[in-house]
Amino acid sequence: MSKPVCSDILIAGGGLAGIVTALEALRAGKTVTIVDRDTPERFGGLALWAFGGMALIDTPLQRRMNISDSPELALQDWLRFGELDPNDQWPMQWARYYVEHSRAEVHDWLINEGIKFMPAVNWVERGRFGDGNSVPRYHVTWGTSRELVRCMVSALHSANSSGQLTIHHRHRITALDHQAGVVCGAVAINEEAGEEVRFEAPNVVLAMGGLNGSHAECRGNWPSHRPQPATMLNGAHPYADGKLHHWAKDHLGAPITHAGEMWNYAAGFPHPYPHFPGHGLSTIPCKSALWLNHRGERIGPEPLVTGFDTHWLCQRVAEQEKPWTWHLLNRRIALKEFAISGSEHNARIRDKQFPLFLKELLLGNKPLVNQMQNESRHFLVDDTLEGLATKMNALTCSLDIDATTLKATADAFDANFSKGDQLNNDSQIRMIRHARQWGPDRLRTCKPAPLQKPGAGPFIAIHMQLTTRKSLGGLRTDLQSRVLDAGGQPVPGLYCVGEAAGFGGGGSNGKRSLEGTFLPGCILTARAAARSIVNGN
């Protein structure tokens, strides 16, 4: 075996949290080794493919839009929506730390690093009963999260002027080295050469992502009192398998907390060109689409509408008789509202093409709708509801959809408009009108109208499945990102950041996220870890 690779800090994982930890440590003069299982072109982890939305509090952009926000208001929303246990010490402390420091340590820091945000704040996760974000907080990174990763990687290399950084791609850490309970390095496998490599460092930072990249792990942690669908797609990183979590638990006594809390998506379909088996794309469901069960009946009595409570949507989808649902819409709705989360299918934002972005925002996103119609067998189009029903049954190899039932579902919704635009009393229409009161949502949400409105076709049915995404739980950490043992004491030499730490404390979001808390959570926990190591804490 070759001699060990030595450095001041060893980071397990090359996602955003690991990169930010390395960047801050390099700037403080430390030597750093990053061990990443993926290939060099996928350096950046799940953040490389994410959309780039961030929940930020009391920013200049909010103030320009006359949004009155504060850490106190955000904490109130956070604790209420996430249902955090007041006695759960470290998630509570991290939630408070987030709302108090997201402006300075994330927003201002990123602005100084050259990141820009789109000139509007979106209002997501409002809560079904107004119990979510009481004001808009969702800031979108101009260039998507891919630009964020590019900027961080560029800064990383700039900070490496004296060769303090070593990156080992295609290496998988299998165990941590420790002596008398003090972590001092790790053992990895070079997955290309099949050789074992040893790393020595007095500070080891776990930044390997969450647990939901493994379906077995996801299902094993699924709360027994919540419905679980028979099949799910994978929207997480496939290498986020929880193995290092369990190693730390089994060998160092570091508990995994809140592993049953997850941020999944209710409406996904298979990637037409999957990057890995079971790869799912998550749509941003159209607010104006009718959300149907496998028989083509509208799910109710409370209709499913996105933008209010993703956690609730997932539970409603999971409890359905069959592990899929349908979105029924028309081309008018699709052009204005249909979107797919992530950088891959938001080319205008990703590539900073503002004039083209405005054109598609105002005239409709024809390229994406046409692309999915051509590429995805789960995106069905037909001029008639009868023809659509035939295609829906062909896709599922069933006779579940009766054309008369599908027509009756559309007719029942359209009946809301039989006495004009004012005399209707449908919950979905009320929620749409509420969403349209906020300017940015109005631009992306159709004015309520009959589904069978002349000239609005053809009809579209999208075959949707629940798609796993992020773990809200992880290894318990204090505000210095030190991993804590079962007794609440720091494990000497061991830190954990990002999703691996449940975005702080082992579960700072509780049961629900206000959405957009994940990328900032990675940055906040990473900067805290680097600061603690540099200061010798």
Secondary structure by P-SEA (a helix, b strand, c coil): ccccccccbbbccccaaaaaaaaaaaaabbbbbbbbcccccccccccccccccccccccaaaaaacccccaaaaaaaaaaaacccccccaaaaaaaaaaaccccccaaaaaaaccccccbbbbcccccccccccccccccccccaaaaaaaaaaaaaaacccccbbbbccccccbbbbccccccccccccccccbbbbbbccbbbbccccccccaaaaaaacccccccccbbbbcccccccaaaaaaaaacccccccccccccccccccccccccccbbbbbbcccccbbbbcccccccccccccccccaaaaaaaaaaccccbbbbbbcaaaaacccccccccccccccccaaaaaaaaaaccaaaaaaaaaaccccccccccaaaaaaaaaaaaccccccaaaaaaaaaaaaccccccccccccaaaaaaaaaaccaaaaaaccccccccccccccbbbbbccbbbcccccccccccccccccccccccccbbbccccccccccccccccccccaaaaaaaaaaaaaaaaaaacc
